[in-house]
């Protein structure tokens, strides 16, 4: 069964939730296209903003390091909202949550396009972050339910792989496209680009994704709070927010905020162990070590990737004197290899060897970055950056495959959201690392500080991956 097998007579799952007719393709282009586009909204905002930070800082008369808040605010919001969106999709229907998310992205694009102050830009990024968070977990839940309705044990590999490949392809063209548009129309491009993309996604979702069959069941406020575990969400959000405030305070650490983050994390754990329907299933994370390792491996790998995406972009513009468009073009091979690698890995049935190769390449790239400086030929800089594109492509697909295998079917939306949450935590940490390294000014010394941090990250990813024996069992399951 192929995603490409689409005909004019293809129909979707009926509102009653029944399976499609045997002659119909449940994963037609009409079904998957809006899901892929919605899931790609976050990579759009991740990659294009990287080329706008230097010009944005100049326009607002602030230091480049201060723009890190625009990165961390988006990823903090996403880290909070991704599992929450997954939980809400499980409770109220994935199509409803998917559409609501696109509307928020549209609002964030409008606000950001009209804003001329840093606080308003932060508001826009929060709206965009909350909206883009609905795409991936809702898509994963829609795909899982579609497979069950079609009587399949799992969807075709091309369908799940398509989610990762779409995101990777967006990252591939993001820096070059963002640099071109920012050079032509200014830094506001990083915000208004959401408007046309969100409109297209919204039209597709209404036209091609069948409404959720189950009616909305709110109940009393107390019952609703218990069903979605609102206290757990608030503790989770408070802990992450305090952690981000601490990271953004570096290199002058605000230790009280770190203490608050730890206290709220302890409170979250205590609450979730007692909750009847926990938002963050602590027992599952402890019992299912393979799933927990997947979260950590994904977060650390994306930390390494985004350290390069943001750090190298700023260094190319501020230290090497490249324009936003030139910096985007320099990173285009990195993004292109992300997309190509993701597509290749999506066709594989095994994940252990690709993940080990991913960790090794991440370490090699980190060591190579130590030799990069303003006198390094651009061809060599581009060549080193491509190593991180390969690691990103492998990690996005392989870790998603492991997640699908290891997560309980009933909570795949929340589990998928948590996978993205750990990725966003890595992105937040990358913003803190680059903001600290380039706190006063952008130079080779700061780039090398980033590289040393990356060496430690890569070594940890390699240790986690090599020591994960469960990956061999996942390979055996996939082969069967």
ROFILO-980335 format. One record per residue (C-alpha): residue number from 1; x negated, y negated, z; residue in three letters. Coordinates in steps of 0.02 Angstrom, whole numbers. Example, Ala and Ser with C-alpha at 12.3 -4.5 7.8 and 13.67 -1.06 7.14 Angstrom:
ROFILO-980335
     i        x        y        z    aa
     1     -615      225      390   ALA
     2     -684       53      357   SER
***
This chain:
ROFILO-980335
     i        x        y        z    aa
     1        0        0        0   UNK
     2      -76     -164      -53   UNK
     3      -38     -343       -8   UNK
     4      -48     -382     -194   UNK
     5       98     -267     -232   UNK
     6      230     -402     -242   UNK
     7      379     -410     -357   UNK
     8      528     -522     -380   UNK
     9      640     -395     -296   UNK
    10      536     -384     -138   UNK
    11      638     -431       15   UNK
    12      594     -452      197   UNK
    13      649     -361      354   UNK
    14      834     -394      384   UNK
    15      886     -505      530   UNK
    16      950     -350      615   UNK
    17      771     -290      625   UNK
    18      795     -138      513   UNK
    19      655      -71      405   UNK
    20      641     -123      223   UNK
    21      691       -2       88   UNK
    22      557      127       45   UNK
    23      533       52     -129   UNK
    24      495     -121      -60   UNK
    25      328     -186       -1   UNK
    26      344     -246      180   UNK
    27      182     -346      164   UNK
    28      219     -444        7   UNK
    29      133     -607      -37   UNK
    30      288     -702       18   UNK
    31      273     -627      191   UNK
    32       86     -647      219   UNK
    33       52     -815      132   UNK
    34      136     -929      261   UNK
    35       57     -826      401   UNK
    36     -116     -847      327   UNK
    37      -90    -1032      297   UNK
    38      -27    -1059      475   UNK
    39     -174     -962      547   UNK
    40     -294    -1066      441   UNK
    41     -236    -1231      516   UNK
    42     -355    -1215      662   UNK
    43     -512    -1181      557   UNK
    44     -463    -1333      451   UNK
    45     -473    -1443      604   UNK
    46     -629    -1356      671   UNK
    47     -736    -1378      517   UNK
    48     -683    -1546      444   UNK
    49     -703    -1642      607   UNK
    50     -888    -1593      611   UNK
    51     -926    -1705      461   UNK
    52     -827    -1852      532   UNK
    53     -908    -1869      704   UNK
    54    -1053    -1984      655   UNK
    55     -946    -2105      554   UNK
    56     -809    -2099      685   UNK
    57     -933    -2144      822   UNK
    58     -997    -2290      718   UNK
    59     -820    -2353      684   UNK
    60     -771    -2345      868   UNK
    61     -941    -2412      927   UNK
    62     -976    -2263     1040   UNK
    63    -1122    -2142     1054   UNK
    64    -1115    -1986      945   UNK
    65    -1125    -1879     1102   UNK
    66     -964    -1959     1165   UNK
    67     -868    -1886     1018   UNK
    68     -889    -1713     1096   UNK
    69     -725    -1747     1187   UNK
    70     -634    -1734     1020   UNK
    71     -704    -1559      999   UNK
    72     -678    -1500     1177   UNK
    73     -502    -1576     1190   UNK
    74     -444    -1475     1040   UNK
    75     -523    -1315     1101   UNK
    76     -465    -1337     1279   UNK
    77     -288    -1357     1216   UNK
    78     -308    -1205     1104   UNK
    79     -385    -1102     1244   UNK
    80     -232    -1139     1351   UNK
    81     -101    -1130     1215   UNK
    82     -156     -976     1117   UNK
    83     -107     -844     1247   UNK
    84       41     -951     1299   UNK
    85      101     -957     1118   UNK
    86       79     -768     1108   UNK
    87      183     -745     1264   UNK
    88      318     -865     1202   UNK
    89      321     -775     1035   UNK
    90      350     -609     1124   UNK
    91      489     -689     1227   UNK
    92      579     -803     1103   UNK
    93      528     -738      933   UNK
    94      368     -761      832   UNK
    95      450     -854      688   UNK
    96      522     -987      804   UNK
    97      355    -1015      889   UNK
    98      265    -1015      721   UNK
    99      378    -1153      652   UNK
   100      369    -1256      812   UNK
   101      180    -1250      803   UNK
   102      176    -1317      625   UNK
   103      288    -1462      676   UNK
   104      164    -1508      814   UNK
   105       20    -1503      689   UNK
   106      116    -1621      576   UNK
   107      144    -1741      722   UNK
   108      -40    -1734      770   UNK
   109      -92    -1774      592   UNK
   110       18    -1928      588   UNK
   111      -40    -1991      759   UNK
   112     -223    -1966      717   UNK
   113     -207    -2052      549   UNK
   114     -137    -2208      630   UNK
   115     -250    -2210      786   UNK
   116     -398    -2327      809   UNK
   117     -446    -2289      989   UNK
   118     -529    -2137     1065   UNK
   119     -384    -2101     1187   UNK
   120     -258    -2095     1045   UNK
   121     -372    -1983      944   UNK
   122     -382    -1866     1093   UNK
   123     -191    -1862     1098   UNK
   124     -189    -1818      914   UNK
   125     -314    -1678      940   UNK
   126     -212    -1609     1085   UNK
   127      -55    -1606      976   UNK
   128     -150    -1521      836   UNK
   129     -228    -1397      957   UNK
   130      -59    -1351     1032   UNK
   131       17    -1331      859   UNK
   132     -121    -1230      779   UNK
   133     -119    -1113      929   UNK
   134       48    -1041      874   UNK
   135      -14     -979      705   UNK
   136     -128     -834      746   UNK
   137      -37     -745      889   UNK
   138      131     -766      801   UNK
   139       59     -696      640   UNK
   140      -16     -547      731   UNK
   141      152     -509      814   UNK
   142      248     -529      652   UNK
   143      127     -411      564   UNK
   144      136     -283      704   UNK
   145      325     -283      706   UNK
   146      332     -273      517   UNK
   147      220     -119      521   UNK
   148      331      -37      653   UNK
   149      490      -76      554   UNK
   150      410       -1      399   UNK
   151      367      158      495   UNK
   152      180      128      485   UNK
   153       59      166      626   UNK
   154      -39       11      577   UNK
   155      -30     -119      439   UNK
   156     -145     -103      288   UNK
   157     -323     -157      330   UNK
   158     -310     -292      197   UNK
   159     -169     -377      293   UNK
   160     -262     -395      457   UNK
   161     -422     -432      365   UNK
   162     -332     -568      269   UNK
   163     -305     -666      430   UNK
   164     -491     -670      464   UNK
   165     -540     -697      282   UNK
   166     -421     -844      265   UNK
   167     -496     -928      418   UNK
   168     -671     -891      356   UNK
   169     -633     -962      184   UNK
   170     -565    -1120      264   UNK
   171     -724    -1140      364   UNK
   172     -821    -1110      203   UNK
   173     -746    -1257      110   UNK
   174     -712    -1365      264   UNK
   175     -882    -1449      284   UNK
   176     -903    -1490       99   UNK
   177     -722    -1542       74   UNK
   178     -722    -1638      238   UNK
   179     -885    -1725      195   UNK
   180     -818    -1774       23   UNK
   181     -653    -1841       90   UNK
   182     -734    -1927      239   UNK
   183     -858    -2009      120   UNK
   184     -718    -2069        7   UNK
   185     -578    -2110      129   UNK
   186     -660    -2124      300   UNK
   187     -655    -2023      460   UNK
   188     -464    -2031      466   UNK
   189     -468    -1889      339   UNK
   190     -503    -1768      481   UNK
   191     -327    -1805      543   UNK
   192     -216    -1845      394   UNK
   193     -270    -1686      303   UNK
   194     -153    -1595      423   UNK
   195        0    -1683      352   UNK
   196       10    -1604      177   UNK
   197      -53    -1435      238   UNK
   198       77    -1429      378   UNK
   199      217    -1480      260   UNK
   200      174    -1339      139   UNK
   201      161    -1213      281   UNK
   202      328    -1271      351   UNK
   203      418    -1252      185   UNK
   204      345    -1078      159   UNK
   205      391    -1023      335   UNK
   206      573    -1076      314   UNK
   207      584     -999      141   UNK
   208      489     -836      161   UNK
   209      484     -783      344   UNK
   210      649     -708      400   UNK
   211      723     -785      559   UNK
   212      697     -691      721   UNK
   213      838     -565      746   UNK
   214      852     -585      934   UNK
   215      946     -736     1003   UNK
   216      859     -857     1119   UNK
   217      885     -802     1299   UNK
   218      840     -939     1422   UNK
   219      930     -892     1582   UNK
   220      904     -992     1741   UNK
   221      746    -1098     1759   UNK
   222      683     -981     1894   UNK
   223      712     -826     1788   UNK
   224      631     -906     1637   UNK
   225      480     -958     1741   UNK
   226      460     -779     1802   UNK
   227      478     -705     1627   UNK
   228      342     -814     1551   UNK
   229      242     -823     1715   UNK
   230      237    -1013     1721   UNK
   231      134    -1016     1884   UNK
   232        4     -905     1801   UNK
   233       -3    -1019     1650   UNK
   234      -26    -1173     1761   UNK
   235     -166    -1094     1862   UNK
   236     -250    -1036     1702   UNK
   237     -234    -1209     1626   UNK
   238     -296    -1297     1782   UNK
   239     -448    -1186     1797   UNK
   240     -497    -1209     1614   UNK
   241     -468    -1396     1622   UNK
   242     -580    -1414     1774   UNK
   243     -713    -1308     1687   UNK
   244     -708    -1418     1531   UNK
   245     -721    -1577     1636   UNK
   246     -876    -1502     1717   UNK
   247     -953    -1455     1549   UNK
   248     -919    -1627     1478   UNK
   249    -1004    -1707     1629   UNK
   250    -1170    -1629     1582   UNK
   251    -1314    -1673     1593   UNK
   252    -1248    -1758     1752   UNK
   253    -1145    -1614     1824   UNK
   254     -987    -1651     1920   UNK
   255    -1001    -1507     2043   UNK
   256     -830    -1536     2126   UNK
   257     -743    -1498     1962   UNK
   258     -839    -1334     1948   UNK
   259     -787    -1288     2125   UNK
   260     -607    -1329     2080   UNK
   261     -618    -1219     1926   UNK
   262     -680    -1073     2031   UNK
   263     -545    -1098     2164   UNK
   264     -407    -1103     2034   UNK
   265     -479     -948     1950   UNK
   266     -472     -856     2116   UNK
   267     -293     -915     2142   UNK
   268     -248     -859     1966   UNK
   269     -319     -685     1997   UNK
   270     -226     -668     2162   UNK
   271      -62     -723     2084   UNK
   272      -76     -614     1929   UNK
   273     -109     -459     2033   UNK
   274       62     -487     2114   UNK
   275      161     -550     1963   UNK
   276      291     -432     1890   UNK
   277      256     -497     1713   UNK
   278       82     -571     1723   UNK
   279       28     -700     1594   UNK
   280     -152     -642     1612   UNK
   281     -148     -456     1650   UNK
   282     -299     -443     1765   UNK
   283     -272     -258     1795   UNK
   284     -274     -225     1608   UNK
   285     -436     -324     1587   UNK
   286     -517     -222     1725   UNK
   287     -448      -55     1668   UNK
   288     -475      -86     1482   UNK
   289     -659     -131     1483   UNK
   290     -669     -110     1294   UNK
   291     -542     -250     1270   UNK
   292     -633     -362     1394   UNK
   293     -800     -332     1307   UNK
   294     -718     -378     1142   UNK
   295     -662     -544     1216   UNK
   296     -836     -581     1283   UNK
   297     -923     -528     1123   UNK
   298     -808     -634     1016   UNK
   299     -826     -787     1129   UNK
   300    -1015     -780     1138   UNK
   301    -1034     -752      950   UNK
   302     -923     -901      911   UNK
   303    -1019    -1003     1038   UNK
   304    -1176     -971      937   UNK
   305    -1090    -1009      772   UNK
   306    -1011    -1172      828   UNK
   307    -1171    -1232      912   UNK
   308    -1247    -1227      738   UNK
   309    -1093    -1296      649   UNK
   310    -1082    -1449      760   UNK
   311    -1264    -1468      810   UNK
   312    -1339    -1446      637   UNK
   313    -1210    -1560      556   UNK
   314    -1248    -1703      676   UNK
   315    -1436    -1673      658   UNK
   316    -1427    -1675      468   UNK
   317    -1335    -1841      468   UNK
   318    -1423    -1932      611   UNK
   319    -1599    -1860      604   UNK
   320    -1616    -1814      419   UNK
   321    -1515    -1963      356   UNK
   322    -1392    -1863      251   UNK
   323    -1219    -1930      214   UNK
   324    -1066    -1838      278   UNK
   325    -1038    -1765      106   UNK
   326    -1219    -1710       88   UNK
   327    -1214    -1628      260   UNK
   328    -1055    -1538      211   UNK
   329    -1135    -1475       50   UNK
   330    -1287    -1415      148   UNK
   331    -1174    -1307      257   UNK
   332    -1069    -1244      111   UNK
   333    -1175    -1085       87   UNK
   334    -1153    -1046      272   UNK
   335     -965    -1058      256   UNK
   336     -961     -965       90   UNK
   337    -1056     -819      164   UNK
   338     -935     -817      310   UNK
   339     -790     -791      189   UNK
   340     -883     -664       79   UNK
   341     -944     -564      229   UNK
   342     -772     -564      311   UNK
   343     -694     -497      152   UNK
   344     -826     -360      138   UNK
   345     -809     -307      320   UNK
   346     -619     -306      306   UNK
   347     -636     -159      186   UNK
   348     -740      -55      307   UNK
   349     -666       73      425   UNK
   350     -807       63      552   UNK
   351     -856      -81      666   UNK
   352    -1002      -28      776   UNK
   353    -1143      -46      651   UNK
   354    -1077     -211      580   UNK
   355    -1063     -283      756   UNK
   356    -1241     -229      800   UNK
   357    -1302     -307      637   UNK
   358    -1206     -464      682   UNK
   359    -1294     -478      850   UNK
   360    -1465     -447      773   UNK
   361    -1438     -580      639   UNK
   362    -1379     -703      771   UNK
   363    -1542     -677      867   UNK
   364    -1648     -691      710   UNK
   365    -1560     -852      661   UNK
   366    -1584     -925      835   UNK
   367    -1771     -889      830   UNK
   368    -1785     -961      655   UNK
   369    -1700    -1123      711   UNK
   370    -1846    -1153      830   UNK
   371    -1955    -1186      678   UNK
   372    -1834    -1309      596   UNK
   373    -1873    -1495      603   UNK
   374    -1858    -1655      503   UNK
   375    -2008    -1602      397   UNK
   376    -1932    -1432      355   UNK
   377    -1880    -1417      171   UNK
   378    -1691    -1424      152   UNK
   379    -1690    -1259       59   UNK
   380    -1760    -1173      214   UNK
   381    -1636    -1261      329   UNK
   382    -1493    -1202      219   UNK
   383    -1565    -1025      213   UNK
   384    -1573    -1016      403   UNK
   385    -1395    -1082      420   UNK
   386    -1329     -943      308   UNK
   387    -1377     -814      439   UNK
   388    -1244     -888      553   UNK
   389    -1117     -880      414   UNK
   390    -1145     -693      400   UNK
   391    -1129     -667      588   UNK
   392     -967     -768      593   UNK
   393     -890     -666      451   UNK
   394     -934     -500      532   UNK
   395     -877     -549      706   UNK
   396     -709     -622      653   UNK
   397     -652     -463      565   UNK
   398     -734     -327      669   UNK
   399     -682     -397      838   UNK
   400     -504     -422      774   UNK
   401     -502     -239      721   UNK
   402     -558     -182      894   UNK
   403     -427     -295      975   UNK
   404     -287     -217      872   UNK
   405     -345      -42      919   UNK
   406     -366      -76     1105   UNK
   407     -222     -194     1149   UNK
   408      -50     -128     1202   UNK
   409       78     -142     1061   UNK
   410      206     -236     1167   UNK
   411       85     -376     1212   UNK
   412      -15     -394     1052   UNK
   413       36     -577     1038   UNK
   414      -37     -622     1207   UNK
   415     -189     -511     1176   UNK
   416     -222     -596     1009   UNK
   417     -204     -765     1092   UNK
   418     -332     -717     1223   UNK
   419     -454     -664     1088   UNK
   420     -442     -839     1017   UNK
   421     -451     -913     1193   UNK
   422     -621     -835     1223   UNK
   423     -674     -901     1054   UNK
   424     -617    -1075     1102   UNK
   425     -710    -1063     1266   UNK
   426     -864    -1029     1163   UNK
   427     -824    -1180     1056   UNK
   428     -801    -1289     1211   UNK
   429     -967    -1231     1279   UNK
   430    -1047    -1269     1110   UNK
   431     -983    -1448     1120   UNK
   432    -1057    -1463     1295   UNK
   433    -1225    -1394     1234   UNK
   434    -1235    -1510     1084   UNK
   435    -1172    -1658     1185   UNK
   436    -1306    -1627     1317   UNK
   437    -1446    -1597     1191   UNK
   438    -1401    -1754     1092   UNK
   439    -1347    -1857     1241   UNK
   440    -1462    -2006     1210   UNK
   441    -1505    -1981     1026   UNK
   442    -1510    -1846      893   UNK
   443    -1685    -1779      857   UNK
   444    -1788    -1622      833   UNK
   445    -1813    -1598     1020   UNK
   446    -1627    -1590     1048   UNK
   447    -1607    -1467      904   UNK
   448    -1739    -1354      981   UNK
   449    -1654    -1361     1150   UNK
   450    -1497    -1300     1062   UNK
   451    -1599    -1162      979   UNK
   452    -1667    -1098     1145   UNK
   453    -1492    -1091     1217   UNK
   454    -1441     -995     1062   UNK
   455    -1581     -868     1087   UNK
   456    -1513     -825     1259   UNK
   457    -1335     -813     1192   UNK
   458    -1387     -698     1050   UNK
   459    -1485     -585     1166   UNK
   460    -1331     -566     1277   UNK
   461    -1219     -525     1127   UNK
   462    -1343     -392     1071   UNK
   463    -1348     -313     1244   UNK
   464    -1158     -307     1258   UNK
   465    -1138     -233     1084   UNK
   466    -1272     -100     1093   UNK
   467    -1211      -45     1264   UNK
   468    -1028      -30     1209   UNK
   469    -1002      156     1179   UNK
   470     -816      131     1153   UNK
   471     -853       57      981   UNK
   472     -901      230      919   UNK
   473     -730      296      973   UNK
   474     -646      151      884   UNK
   475     -740      202      727   UNK
   476     -680      380      746   UNK
   477     -499      321      766   UNK
   478     -511      209      613   UNK
   479     -587      349      509   UNK
   480     -446      466      560   UNK
***
